[in-house]
Amino acid sequence: MADVLQTLEAEVSRMLAGMRRLSDDNIALRAELQAASLAQRQLEARLDEARSRVESALDRLPALAAAGSLASPLQTIPPSTPPSKAD
């Protein structure tokens, strides 16, 4: 009878240790999930903001080009002066 009780005690102890490990893992996974969800929401907000800025810039381009205020990229670059031979 003592052997049966010892075997049962060992089995219950093993099961309790497994439950504790699973509980700890569950807590850690919930924290990771919460952090990942927060990071995803932040990235989605940044993506929405970037999308809005790009759409706004694209909406302004035709108006600027039609008004003649959109300069050619070559017109905005100042001419370079060659280095003097005295240098």
Residue pairs with C-beta under 8 A, 6 or more apart in sequence:
61 70
64 70
